[in-house]
Amino acid sequence: MEGNSELTVDLQAITHNVGVLRSLCRPEVRFCAVLKADGYGLGAEHVAPAIAAAGGSMLAVFSVEEAMALLDQDLPILILMPVHAKHVPDRLMESIRSGSLHFVVHEANQMKSMAALGNRLGVRIPVHLKVDTGLHRGGCEPRDAIVLARAIDRSTDLDLAGLMTHFANAASSESATANQMRQIRSVHDLICEDCTAAPVVHASGTCGVLRGADYHGDMIRVGLGWSGYLTPSATALVSRLPVPLRPAVTWRSRIVLVRTIAAGDTVGYGGRWCAERTSRVGVIPVGYADGYPQDGGHPADGGPGLAVGVMPRLGMDPIDAPIIGRVSMDQVLVDLTDAQGVDVGSPVELISASPGSACGLDNLARRLQRPPHAILVQIHARVPRIHSDSVSLKSSNGGIDGMPSLAQASAVAG
């Protein structure tokens, strides 16, 4: 390993996950992958080709800055935030002219701004009209959507490519989700009566996909699911998957120091953890500055600290070791008393891709009571990302501690 830790992103797992979610839909339903925040911190430009290889039709990002990082990809890009023409950089103009950049229209003034840009460029800009059906986080009221759709349809500078909404509670409320879908369908039917356009309808994220075909529309917008995870509130929907999703993320480090402390000694700032017996304490050179959850030593569920997986040697089954004391800026302390054979240099999994692991991201999310992607996006850029095509990391010919070096990983990822 080069550095104190490495985050490995399994691109084959991502391809698998896209395939699983697409299999739940009619063949003609398009797949849009949401790659906000640099693909939830996993590296959008590396993830995008895996999405395309699995049959993805479109990428979605939040901002023009995020779009600029993906201009070399083969898929069209949908920018979700309300963008005004004055905020569109020159670098994007060629993509707009080619029709590979789509914008979301939220309200009339923004629509007029984008129409003026289309007029200046001499093209019809593809736009997706967002209707607020209950999330109240952008978009127009359903009654206003018809007026805006008519204006877009009449415009020589805009093309009504899509009609969209965003489910507020698809993970746990069938009735609320059904009500939102009825609203967007009603708006679509009225638009089709009054307009020549036939916009693509899209509303479902990962949980909407699992709810069934009634919610899929013409395109699904999947965020968390492509990475192999569901939110803790979506547990009841897991059984609807034909095969399990594959977690795409592994975060590894190593033990750099082991100390023995006496019964009654306390550990970490504030002495929140007290040894009940003579104990071996291991130091991992990762902390909240790297994005490890600061509350990892005292998670929201009130139980013991989050676990990491420690291995006497790379390739051996990991042993669960609880975090003790407070997570520091650059260090995490773990109880190694029952981890036989673990010493300085032993590999550590902070996030495991193994199903059922105590340090699997789904389990960490449940115990911390936050979505998995809220954990992923906090992992700092100083942690190197390795993009792997499922190459085994258990070989002994890698970098230090048997892990592949960044150079090896880059060669693997192409």
Secondary structure, 3 states (H helix, E strand, C coil): CCCCCEEEEEHHHHHHHHHHHHHCCCCCCEEEEECHHHHHCCCHHHHHHHHHHCCCCEEEECCHHHHHCCCCCCCCEEECCCCCHHHCCHHHHHHHHHCCEEEEECCHHHHHHHHHHHHHHCCCEEEEEEECCCCCCCCECHHHHHHHHHHHHHCCCEEEEEEECCCCCCCCCHHHHHHHHHHHHHHHHHHHHHCCCCCEEECCCHHHHHHCHHHCCCEEEECHHHHCCCCHHHHHHHHHCCCCCCCCEEEEEECCEEEEECCCCEECHHHCEECCCCEEEEEECCCCCCCCCCCCCCCCCCCCCCEEEECCCCCCCCEEEEECCCCCCCCEEEECCCCCCCCCCCEEEEEECCCCCCCEHHHHHHHHCCCHHHHHCCCCCCCCEEEECCCCCCCCCCCHHHCCCHHHHHHHHC
